[in-house]
């Protein structure tokens, strides 16, 4: 009888070794989709699905650290998600706050991406306290996208840019002239960071839903059928192998 666990570990080691010959993504985006469907298939509650999915995020980040991927953006709560039932959102807010604390405890640098005002005041305060205790130097920076929408991010960036120039006394024509691809990029939530090289989405859905809408113009995508709580290290390695085999031309 074959030891499937042993075969799995051998395959995982082979994939890891294969990746040593390639340059891995410097910024990896991940849409953690399928927590509720995983819970339903397992006969569990929606809250349980979110908790298992949150634990998977921390595990996933440890894999990224091992592979020396320096920047990961994790989409935990979209603007569309804010329309979910209040009882589900209450549990989600608590799970998000606890997950951010666990990420910080793991020694990673956390940067909130999106509209944190979407969270209750006490949750925001708890996250702020946790961030104050974080070590600024870390091998891995994690953008936690909360209350995030790609269209909203672009609108916020343009508004901030306009207000900035208006405060300096610029007229309408001067403000219009100041709006460019570069100036908008400087006001995004991810300002100062490289655009994502690879974006992973789980659960079989093959769409971005507005995730990093501006930044993903030259990103590679990798979709898998697995619900997020069931995502394995070997799935990440397969995604990276597929990414490394592609020829990126950036439109040229």
Order of alpha helices (4+ residues) and beta strands (2+ residues): alpha-beta-alpha-alpha-beta-alpha-beta-alpha-beta-alpha-alpha-alpha-beta-beta-alpha
